[in-house]
Amino acid sequence: MFGPTVFAFIPCLAQATDAAKPIPVPLAPGINKGNVDNISGPRYFWFWAGPGLVTVNMAFKDFGVFGNPLRQVMHFNIYTADGTLLSPLQVESVDKLEHLSVPGKIPTRTKYVIEVKAQDATIRMGGYYELSVTGAVDFGDIKNTSQKVQPIDTSLYHPVGPLTK
């Protein structure tokens, strides 16, 4: 649940990093894009929502391993401003951008934090994500600067061309 009787949906988050003491950055209007992996750590965003209907839209495409698809999960966890986990959401991907939208009704204006986190593993896991929140939300005067972000290509390359066919 998201808030007092609010969201029953799946995760999202973005750009601040530091697992010991994360500092969320404001979520911008529109689609927020980025790449995250389990080595560099999660990204954190905050936003104001409510009162009213709010929808969190998430998408994820796995990095793969050396350019080959690998089933992976991206976690989009929604927290209250004081750090209480409300909705642990996840999107699973194998070689294509997978989408998930979760609506919820927010009774009063509330600040939320979204964590975007790759699954834990001994190898590099993660990928490209897209995150947006629509409905009764307030972004203030924040501008979206992530529109040109693209998924990272993990294929093996050689100066003469790809190492694999």
C-alpha positions, 0 to 999 in steps of 0.5 A: 500500500502507498500511504494510508490507503493508497497505492497497491502497485510496483516500484520506481526511482532515480538519480542520487546514489549512496547506499549508506545515506541516500539523498533523493533528487526531485523527480521531473515531469514527463519520463525520467530515464536512466541506467542503473546497475548493482555495482553503482547502486540505486537511484532515489527520487522524491515527489509530492502527490495528492490529494487525488489519483496518482499513477506511477509508470515504470519500464525496464530493459535489462543490460544483458551479459556481453550483449546477450539477453539475461532475465533480470528484475529492476526494483521500484520501491516507494517510501514515505519521506521518513523511510517507511517502505510502502510499495515494493514493486518490480519489473522483469525484463528479457531483452525488451522494454517491459512496462508496469503502471500502478494507480493509487488514490492519495488522501492528502498531499504527501511527499514520497521517495522512489528507489530504482534498484537493480537486483543483487548478484555477483555479476553486473546486473541492471539496465535502462529504466523509465519512470514517470508519475502522473495525476495529482502530483506537483513537480514545482519548477523542476525541468526534465533533463534525461530525455536523451538517455539511452540504454547501455550496450554491453556487447563485446566490441573490437576496433575491427568490429564485434567479437561475436557474430 
